[in-house]
Amino acid sequence: MMDTDMLAPDPHTIGSHGLEDLPTPCLLLDEALLRRNVFTMKQHLAALGVGFRPHLKTAKCLEVARIAMTQPSGPAMVSTLREAEFFAEGGVRDMIYGVGIAPAKLDRVGAIRKRFGADLAVVLDSAEQADAVADWVKAHGDALPVLIEVDADGHRSGVAPNDAATLTAIGRRLIGGGADLRGVLLHAGASYGLSDPEAIAAAAEAERAAAVGAATLLRQAGLPCPVVSIGSTPTARFAKDLSGVTELRAGVFMIGDLFQAGVGSCAIDDIALSVLATVIGQQRAKGWIIVDAGWMAMSRDRGTARQAVDQGYGVVCDLAGKPYPDLIVADANQEHGIVAVRPGSQAALPELPIGAKLRILPNHACATGAQHDRYHVLDASGGVTAVWPRINGW
Amino acid sequence: MMDTDMLAPDPHTIGSHGLEDLPTPCLLLDEALLRRNVFTMKQHLAALGVGFRPHLKTAKCLEVARIAMTQPSGPAMVSTLREAEFFAEGGVRDMIYGVGIAPAKLDRVGAIRKRFGADLAVVLDSAEQADAVADWVKAHGDALPVLIEVDADGHRSGVAPNDAATLTAIGRRLIGGGADLRGVLLHAGASYGLSDPEAIAAAAEAERAAAVGAATLLRQAGLPCPVVSIGSTPTARFAKDLSGVTELRAGVFMIGDLFQAGVGSCAIDDIALSVLATVIGQQRAKGWIIVDAGWMAMSRDRGTARQAVDQGYGVVCDLAGKPYPDLIVADANQEHGIVAVRPGSQAALPELPIGAKLRILPNHACATGAQHDRYHVLDASGGVTAVWPRINGW
């Protein structure tokens, strides 16, 4: 790559200092909140007696993964093979690649397994994919571990949980081909559309029941199903009983965001991620402050637009992370954020001169994180103590 | 960085071959369409007798920049100082950084100017910023070039075009401090909300008139204003007369996207950018095909949702780039795209087996491009002939 870093302040060399010195826009991660969110989830899951496989697709960062995982070797969940490679390099050995496998990706999966001795499993939901895996296993002599994706709630992929014929057909083709049938995997993605704790608890119970039901069908057919894996941040948060489930997966819970706050999976003051921005303009007659964090820094995610409280492109906070009353990023261009008081509010626009710095809480931690290549890590006093790299891409 | 590339197919070493061999999801750029879009715009602007300063924020790629610019040294427009550094490394010398300058960024601007001998100008719209620039110029002895941002249509930043007092106050502070007052700069961003060619032509005339009006006020006050810079892709496309304007800026026009097609700035078959995806699942009972391009590959941009035709997360095409009838990415999760026939259409869901490849046209080229770090470049026969890196970040 070209040597352009010498022109920009090099954030990898920073010591503990203030937010005022960071170039904007940039991504901030509050380590104490991250650790608190992880601790709370681990306590909850321990009380429910279920294993924990954190999803690393939100953070995409080895330092965060090490805080979230129960061991440095895992277990963990990944959403791309780039993540699998990156975390394998970092010592993670027990991973599931959670996106339905394309046959052309099997060689890359096999290379990661071989190079790192990693237990990297794949998921699938069709006999066609099972046949492709069986062919690959026969050709390579590597008993690839596989989970059958089961549809918890009709929101995306998976075999219907009561479709014994398809479940057993897939299982038999895998076993017949020499693959390692690990079990079933579900994701109650429809829970993202809920906001009532009892409704989310019911979704968690439906997810559990579907998982256990599908596992029972496999076992009744004489097929192995050691793993029963479920999870989403909302159902993880509100599950009351996980009998029959062996492991739970969740990812965004560890960082939190305004969308999850709208669902009720976290509070706004649990959100560990924010974008640091600088005031670059005033349009007082319109009630606007212009900042240098537009949608490129915040992402185009507007998930809260369909919730009870629309948070625009984010909630505006002071440097200590305290929200200004009713102040949001009301609109955004690529590199411009338009900060304004929420429609209908009587709150006053704060006096923020050119050059003042702000922190903005995001709609969606996964999407906002992906716009950046590093976290500036804050300690309990608000000082910046470290830079943690994060990855993107496939 | 860690050595993980050895596991993935290395796309930098590919020769001319087919799309079938590329790992998915990935970004495709049709070079012939790119060149046609640039040629058409240059012809149009030459006929109007105006200079051309392509905006590089969409492509963020040196190879694309060299096709778009009139000379390898520029002129060009950038949206981040990271872009300014990257393109200066690549030989671009005449640039405007188009986001209102924060005083803390002046040292980095100065470093780019000094290291590369680059004519990098900044924009501002307040006396406070002018004072900060004047102080910086006095301290560093570098007569920084500055354009005053003027508000074309109330959509974002800028001084009102008839606000002689503010325009001249800014100009005098700059000149008094030893800065190089270059002129005025406008962006008719509200044109993005239009779709009627006559209405866009009227917006272009309003942008022109505001620019010339502000320039006249500066000149009447005895201040220099050699540059009168305007531009947006829609107004560039439909402008009929640019008398008094010295240069026009536009960026997304060179690549095109579904949003610009909805505005009328391009046709769908002008769109040079697409995302290559693989079929990874079937939900035939629901009328869905699942692909491995979710919102991470497409971006969260849903710009067409507020246009006459909502294109979902993108229009689905075959490998030759021809759209399937009414087939769109109807919904998306992070790494899953849900392909379905447009609501209300009687078109049939095509038969696309597991492993089949598709191309998806994006809502917004700037946002989709930013999710990727490289373009796979297609030649006229649809072969992949090159990989062009692109940058992100600040």
Boltz contact constraints between the chains, C-beta under 6 A:
constraints:
  - contact:
      token1: [A, 2]
      token2: [B, 89]
      max_distance: 6.0
  - contact:
      token1: [A, 4]
      token2: [B, 85]
      max_distance: 6.0
  - contact:
      token1: [A, 4]
      token2: [B, 89]
      max_distance: 6.0
  - contact:
      token1: [A, 7]
      token2: [B, 85]
      max_distance: 6.0
  - contact:
      token1: [A, 7]
      token2: [B, 111]
      max_distance: 6.0
  - contact:
      token1: [A, 7]
      token2: [B, 112]
      max_distance: 6.0
  - contact:
      token1: [A, 79]
      token2: [B, 334]
      max_distance: 6.0
  - contact:
      token1: [A, 79]
      token2: [B, 335]
      max_distance: 6.0
  - contact:
      token1: [A, 85]
      token2: [B, 4]
      max_distance: 6.0
  - contact:
      token1: [A, 85]
      token2: [B, 7]
      max_distance: 6.0
  - contact:
      token1: [A, 89]
      token2: [B, 2]
      max_distance: 6.0
  - contact:
      token1: [A, 89]
      token2: [B, 4]
      max_distance: 6.0
  - contact:
      token1: [A, 99]
      token2: [B, 335]
      max_distance: 6.0
  - contact:
      token1: [A, 100]
      token2: [B, 280]
      max_distance: 6.0
  - contact:
      token1: [A, 100]
      token2: [B, 281]
      max_distance: 6.0
  - contact:
      token1: [A, 102]
      token2: [B, 278]
      max_distance: 6.0
  - contact:
      token1: [A, 102]
      token2: [B, 280]
      max_distance: 6.0
  - contact:
      token1: [A, 102]
      token2: [B, 355]
      max_distance: 6.0
  - contact:
      token1: [A, 103]
      token2: [B, 355]
      max_distance: 6.0
  - contact:
      token1: [A, 111]
      token2: [B, 7]
      max_distance: 6.0
  - contact:
      token1: [A, 112]
      token2: [B, 7]
      max_distance: 6.0
  - contact:
      token1: [A, 125]
      token2: [B, 281]
      max_distance: 6.0
  - contact:
      token1: [A, 128]
      token2: [B, 354]
      max_distance: 6.0
  - contact:
      token1: [A, 129]
      token2: [B, 354]
      max_distance: 6.0
  - contact:
      token1: [A, 156]
      token2: [B, 336]
      max_distance: 6.0
  - contact:
      token1: [A, 157]
      token2: [B, 281]
      max_distance: 6.0
  - contact:
      token1: [A, 157]
      token2: [B, 290]
      max_distance: 6.0
  - contact:
      token1: [A, 278]
      token2: [B, 102]
      max_distance: 6.0
  - contact:
      token1: [A, 280]
      token2: [B, 100]
      max_distance: 6.0
  - contact:
      token1: [A, 280]
      token2: [B, 102]
      max_distance: 6.0
  - contact:
      token1: [A, 281]
      token2: [B, 100]
      max_distance: 6.0
  - contact:
      token1: [A, 281]
      token2: [B, 125]
      max_distance: 6.0
  - contact:
      token1: [A, 281]
      token2: [B, 157]
      max_distance: 6.0
  - contact:
      token1: [A, 290]
      token2: [B, 157]
      max_distance: 6.0
  - contact:
      token1: [A, 299]
      token2: [B, 300]
      max_distance: 6.0
  - contact:
      token1: [A, 300]
      token2: [B, 299]
      max_distance: 6.0
  - contact:
      token1: [A, 300]
      token2: [B, 300]
      max_distance: 6.0
  - contact:
      token1: [A, 300]
      token2: [B, 301]
      max_distance: 6.0
  - contact:
      token1: [A, 300]
      token2: [B, 367]
      max_distance: 6.0
  - contact:
      token1: [A, 301]
      token2: [B, 300]
      max_distance: 6.0
  - contact:
      token1: [A, 334]
      token2: [B, 79]
      max_distance: 6.0
  - contact:
      token1: [A, 334]
      token2: [B, 366]
      max_distance: 6.0
  - contact:
      token1: [A, 335]
      token2: [B, 79]
      max_distance: 6.0
  - contact:
      token1: [A, 335]
      token2: [B, 99]
      max_distance: 6.0
  - contact:
      token1: [A, 336]
      token2: [B, 156]
      max_distance: 6.0
  - contact:
      token1: [A, 354]
      token2: [B, 128]
      max_distance: 6.0
  - contact:
      token1: [A, 354]
      token2: [B, 129]
      max_distance: 6.0
  - contact:
      token1: [A, 355]
      token2: [B, 102]
      max_distance: 6.0
  - contact:
      token1: [A, 355]
      token2: [B, 103]
      max_distance: 6.0
  - contact:
      token1: [A, 366]
      token2: [B, 334]
      max_distance: 6.0
  - contact:
      token1: [A, 367]
      token2: [B, 300]
      max_distance: 6.0
  - contact:
      token1: [A, 373]
      token2: [B, 393]
      max_distance: 6.0
  - contact:
      token1: [A, 393]
      token2: [B, 373]
      max_distance: 6.0
